[in-house]
Amino acid sequence: MNFICIIAICFALIVLLAIIFKLNPKVSKQIAENKELNKLAEKYPSNLEICKDILKLLNNESVKIEEDKEAKDCVYIAITDKIIIAGSQTNFIRIQTIAHECIHSVQDKRIILFNFIFTNMCNLYFVIAIILSIFKLLPDKILILSMYILLGFVQFVVRAYLENDAMIKAKFLAKDYMQKANMSTDEEIEKIVDGFEQINNMGIKGYNFSLMLGNFMKVIVLAIVFQVTTLIFL
């Protein structure tokens, strides 16, 4: 019964948070496909060149840059200190996205590495808990689930800090880059930055919700497995 209650509470919280955040992916997609803003951003160089210039602004030219034309998005890999740049150059948001990953490259390495290690530990805990439950090797399932909820909370706080920090600062860094690149008028830059702001208003809420949703879903999966194995082995 305890596990059923936990499952019900998780689903209720997911619905509640979705309602509070008023998430609407269609709005973000419409903004990203704004033809005027995309046209204004066409004059900027390749993603690779943008990344190099932004890293110069951050005084961090030691990070490795790799272009992957098949990649759909940019990503910073902390372990290898590398930024993988996507090949797409048709969207104005690419400037802010690249700035976002460049910011990750200058964040506190201790926090970034902790996030990487702790996330993998949580994933391993999740898998081991399911396996031990199936083989009737868990002495106290409620305790195991409670510990996982606590670990998930810590994971969310650390990851959310890193991502929110990068998402908030990326707009200003992208604006600084465009001003120094001197390829657009002040009015054009303000239009692009306003587009960033509109995307961020939805994107930041959406990303935080997706992080919470991921944790809630894993708690639900564990609770279901624990409930089923408890009934089977009665």
N, C-alpha and C positions, 0 to 999 in steps of 0.2 A: 504493500500500500504506500509506503514511503516513497518508493521510486515513481509510482504513478503520480503522486502529488508533485514531485520535482519536475516531471515531464510536463504536467499541466501548467505549472508556474512558468517554466521556460517558454512555452508557446505563448502564454498570456503576455509575458514581457516582450517577446519579439513583436507581437501585434501592437502592443502599446507604444513601443519605441518607433515602429514604422509610422504610426499615426502622428506621434509627436514631431518627428523629423520631417513629415510631409514630403517623403521622397518621391521624385518624379523623374526617372531617367530620360524620358522623352524631352524634357526641357533642356537638360545638359546636351543632348544630341543635337537639338535644334540650334543651340548657341555655337556648338563646335562646327556646325555646317554653315555658319554665317558666311555667305559668299563675299561680302564686302571686306570682312576682317581677314578671310583667307587670301583675298587678292592683295591686301595691304602687306601681308606677311611673305608673299612670294618673292619680294625683292631681297629678302635676307638670304645669306649663303646656305650651303649644305648644313645638315645637322652636325656633321663632324666639325666643321669650321666654327659653328656657333658654340659647340661644347668647348673647343680649345680657347675661344675668346672669353667665355664665361669663367673658365678655370683660371685664366690670367687675372681676371678681376678679383678672384678669390685667393690669388697668390698660391695656387695649388697645381702647378704644372707637372708634378711628379706622378700623378695618377695616370694609369694606362687608359687608353681609349680604343675601343674596337667597334668598327661599323659592321652591322649585320642587316643587310637589306631585306632579309626574310623576317626579322623581328617586327612585332607589331607595336612595341613600346620600348622606351629606354629603361635601363635598370643599372643600379650601382651594386657591385658585388664586393662586399667588405673584405672577405678573406683574401682575395687577390688584388684588392684595391684597383678595381677596373670598372669603367663605365662602358656598357654596351649601348651603342647608339642605333636606333631604328632607322631604316632607310626612307620612310615616308616623309615627304616634304610638302604635303598639300594642305596642312592644317595649321592655323595660326597658334594653336595651343602648344605646338611642338617647342616653341621658344621657352615657354614657362616649364614644360615638362623636362627639358634638358637642364634648365636652371635648378629644378627640383632635385634631380639626380646629382648635380654638381654640389649642391648643398649637403647632400648625404655624405659626399666624399670629404667634407671638412668638419663633420660632426664629431663629437667625442668618440674616439675609437673604442674606449672601454664600454660605453653604452651600446654601441653597434655590435661589438663582439658578444657582449652579454645577451643581447637580443637574439643573435644567431644561435648561440649555444643553448640558451634557455628554451627557445622555441623548439629546437630539436629534442631537448630533454622532455618537454611536455608531450611531443608527438610520440616519443618512445614510451613514456609513461602510459599514454592512451592505449597503445598497441599491447603492451605487456599486461595492463589491467584487463583487457578483453580476453587475452589468451588464458590468463590465470583464472578468470571467472569461468571460462568454458571447461577448464580442467579441475574445477572445484578446489582451487588453491588459494582463494581469498578468504581470510578469516573474518573480516569486517568490511563489507561492501559499502556501507554508508560512510565509514571513515575514509575509504579509498576515494569515493566520489567527492566527499567534502574537500579532501586534499587537492583533487584535480581542479575543483572550482576555484580554490585559493590560488593554485599555480596559474590557472587561466586568467585570473584577475591581474596577477603580477605581469604576465605576458602581455595582456592588453594595455596596461598602463605604460610599459616601456615602449612597445611598438607604436602606440598612439602618440606618445611624446615625440618620437623620432619623425613620424610621418606628418604630424600637425606642424611641427617646427619647420620642416622642409616645405610643406604646402603653403604656409603663411608667408615665409620669407621669399619663396620662389617668384611671386608676383613683383616684388620690389627689385629683386636681382635681375629679372627679365627686363624690367623697365630701365634699370641702370645700363644694361647691355645695349638696349635699343637706342638710348640717348647717346651713348658713347660711339655706337656704330654710325650714327648720323646718316641713316638711310631713309628715315621717315621724318615728317614734320612733327612738331609738338602735338598738333591736333590728331594726327594719325596715331601717334604713340598712345595718346590718352584713350582713343577709341579701342585700341587693342588691349590696353590695360583694363579698361572697363569690361571687355569681354572676359579677361582673366578673372576679374572679380565676380562676374555672374557665374562662371563655371565653378569657382571656388565656393560660392555660397551653397551650391548643391553638392559639389564634390567632397568637401570636407565632412559634411554631415553623412554623406553616402559612404565614405570610406570608414568612418568610425562605426557606423551601423554595421557594415560588412564584417569588421573585426569582431564586434560583439556577436553578430549572427553566427560566425564561425565557431566561436567558443560555446555559444548556446547549443548549437547543433551537435557538437562533440559531447557535451554534457547529456543531451537527450539520447544520443546513441549509447553512451555508457549506461545510462539509467535503464534503457530498454534491454540491453544485454544482461545487466544485473537482475532485472525483474524476470526475464525469461529463464535464465539459468537457475534462479531461486525457485521458480515454479516447477521446473523440470526435475530438479534434484531434491524436491521435498520428500 
